[in-house]
Amino acid sequence: MEHCVIRRAAPGDEKALAYIHTQSWSWALGKMVPQEVLEAQTDEAQAERLYAMILERGLAQVTLALVHGQPQCMAAWRERQDAPEGTAELVCIHSLKDRVGRGYGSKVLLEVMEEMKKAEYHKVVLWVFEDNVRARGFYEKHGFAPTGECREIFGDRELEYEKVL
């Protein structure tokens, strides 16, 4: 694995976060969601504004991985509002395609779960598209399991996964 620095994202990182977000949606989810959803999720200017707001207002904890100083992977998490106390929600984890499968996503996920534990969360939940076999396998490899809950979003079905920390 190449040299990787994982750190908390801060105001000023929104451009890098938006780039990772939009590129990840393009390669990983492009064939799973309707074209209009893909266009909205891959609008870099819109994503940059979103991440600027998230960072400025502290709406989520955002972690950024840099490989040789270049943004590669990011994740965002927050407290799950509609769940028992002590439950965190992994909102997203995105990676650039060129280094997928090299362990950077795993490093970021493990770092984020450590942050959750330090913040006294005992469980983490997430939503993943049912058709996103790669992502589901990634989460299952890290000990997540389906809860049986599902929802419709962007015209597709998402499954809820959870893991005890």
C-alpha positions as CSV (number, residue, x, y, z in Angstrom):
1,M,0.0,0.0,0.0
2,E,1.3,3.5,-0.9
3,H,1.8,6.2,1.8
4,C,-1.6,7.2,3.1
5,V,-2.5,9.9,5.6
6,I,-6.0,9.8,7.1
7,R,-7.2,13.0,8.8
8,R,-10.4,14.8,9.8
9,A,-11.7,17.0,6.9
10,A,-11.8,20.7,7.6
11,P,-13.2,23.8,5.9
12,G,-11.2,24.2,2.7
13,D,-11.4,20.5,1.9
14,E,-14.8,20.7,0.2
15,K,-13.4,20.7,-3.3
16,A,-11.5,17.5,-2.7
17,L,-14.5,15.9,-1.0
18,A,-16.8,16.9,-3.8
19,Y,-14.4,15.5,-6.4
20,I,-14.2,12.1,-4.6
21,H,-18.0,12.1,-4.1
22,T,-18.8,12.8,-7.7
23,Q,-16.2,10.5,-9.2
24,S,-17.3,7.7,-6.9
25,W,-20.9,8.1,-7.9
26,S,-20.0,8.1,-11.6
27,W,-18.0,4.8,-11.5
28,A,-19.7,2.9,-8.7
29,L,-23.4,3.9,-9.1
30,G,-23.7,5.1,-12.6
31,K,-25.7,2.1,-13.9
32,M,-27.8,1.7,-10.7
33,V,-29.6,5.1,-10.5
34,P,-31.7,7.1,-12.9
35,Q,-29.8,9.5,-15.2
36,E,-31.2,12.6,-13.5
37,V,-30.1,11.3,-10.1
38,L,-26.6,10.6,-11.4
39,E,-26.4,14.1,-12.9
40,A,-27.4,15.7,-9.6
41,Q,-25.0,13.6,-7.6
42,T,-22.1,14.2,-10.0
43,D,-22.5,18.0,-10.1
44,E,-19.2,19.0,-8.6
45,A,-20.2,22.6,-7.8
46,Q,-23.3,21.4,-6.0
47,A,-21.4,18.7,-4.1
48,E,-18.7,21.4,-3.1
49,R,-21.5,23.6,-1.7
50,L,-22.9,20.6,0.2
51,Y,-19.6,19.7,1.8
52,A,-18.8,23.3,2.6
53,M,-22.1,23.5,4.5
54,I,-21.5,20.1,6.3
55,L,-18.0,21.2,7.4
56,E,-19.0,24.7,8.4
57,R,-22.1,23.6,10.4
58,G,-20.6,20.4,11.8
59,L,-23.4,18.3,10.4
60,A,-21.3,15.2,10.1
61,Q,-17.8,14.0,11.0
62,V,-15.9,13.8,7.7
63,T,-12.6,11.9,7.3
64,L,-10.3,12.3,4.3
65,A,-7.6,9.9,3.1
66,L,-4.7,11.3,1.0
67,V,-2.3,9.1,-0.9
68,H,0.9,10.8,-1.7
69,G,-0.8,14.0,-0.7
70,Q,-3.7,13.5,-3.2
71,P,-7.3,13.0,-2.1
72,Q,-8.3,9.3,-2.5
73,C,-11.1,8.3,-0.2
74,M,-13.6,10.0,2.2
75,A,-16.2,9.0,4.7
76,A,-18.9,10.9,6.6
77,W,-20.8,9.8,9.8
78,R,-23.1,11.3,12.4
79,E,-25.4,10.3,15.2
80,R,-28.4,8.4,14.0
81,Q,-31.4,10.5,15.0
82,D,-34.2,7.9,14.7
83,A,-32.4,5.1,16.6
84,P,-31.6,4.3,20.2
85,E,-28.9,6.4,21.9
86,G,-25.4,5.3,21.1
87,T,-26.1,4.5,17.4
88,A,-24.0,6.2,14.7
89,E,-24.8,6.3,11.0
90,L,-22.2,5.9,8.3
91,V,-23.6,8.4,5.8
92,C,-21.2,7.6,3.0
93,I,-17.8,6.3,2.1
94,H,-16.4,7.1,-1.3
95,S,-13.2,6.3,-3.1
96,L,-11.6,7.1,-6.4
97,K,-11.6,4.2,-8.9
98,D,-7.9,4.1,-9.6
99,R,-7.0,2.6,-6.2
100,V,-10.1,0.6,-5.3
101,G,-9.2,-2.7,-3.8
102,R,-5.9,-1.6,-2.3
103,G,-7.1,-1.1,1.3
104,Y,-7.6,2.6,1.5
105,G,-11.4,2.3,2.0
106,S,-10.8,-0.3,4.7
107,K,-8.3,2.0,6.5
108,V,-10.8,4.9,6.4
109,L,-13.7,2.7,7.6
110,L,-11.6,1.3,10.5
111,E,-10.5,4.9,11.4
112,V,-14.1,6.1,11.4
113,M,-15.3,3.2,13.5
114,E,-12.5,4.0,16.1
115,E,-13.8,7.6,16.1
116,M,-17.3,6.3,16.8
117,K,-16.1,4.1,19.7
118,K,-14.2,7.0,21.2
119,A,-17.4,9.1,21.0
120,E,-19.1,6.3,23.0
121,Y,-21.2,4.9,20.2
122,H,-21.8,1.2,20.5
123,K,-23.4,0.4,17.1
124,V,-23.2,1.8,13.5
125,V,-25.8,1.5,10.8
126,L,-25.7,2.4,7.1
127,W,-27.8,2.2,4.0
128,V,-26.4,0.6,0.8
129,F,-28.1,0.0,-2.6
130,E,-29.3,-3.5,-2.9
131,D,-27.7,-3.8,-6.4
132,N,-24.3,-2.5,-5.2
133,V,-22.8,-5.9,-4.7
134,R,-19.2,-4.6,-4.4
135,A,-20.2,-2.2,-1.5
136,R,-22.3,-4.9,0.2
137,G,-19.3,-7.3,0.1
138,F,-17.0,-4.6,1.5
139,Y,-19.3,-3.9,4.4
140,E,-19.9,-7.6,5.1
141,K,-16.1,-8.2,5.0
142,H,-15.9,-5.6,7.8
143,G,-18.5,-7.3,10.0
144,F,-21.7,-5.5,8.9
145,A,-24.9,-7.5,8.4
146,P,-28.3,-6.7,6.9
147,T,-31.0,-5.8,9.5
148,G,-33.9,-6.7,7.2
149,E,-35.0,-3.1,6.9
150,C,-35.2,-1.6,3.4
151,R,-36.3,1.6,1.8
152,E,-36.7,3.1,-1.7
153,I,-34.5,6.0,-2.6
154,F,-33.6,7.5,-6.0
155,G,-35.9,4.9,-7.6
156,D,-33.8,2.0,-6.2
157,R,-33.9,-0.2,-3.1
158,E,-31.5,0.3,-0.2
159,L,-30.8,-2.2,2.5
160,E,-29.9,-1.2,6.1
161,Y,-26.8,-2.8,7.5
162,E,-25.5,-2.7,11.1
163,K,-22.4,-3.6,13.1
164,V,-21.8,-3.6,16.9
165,L,-18.7,-1.6,17.6
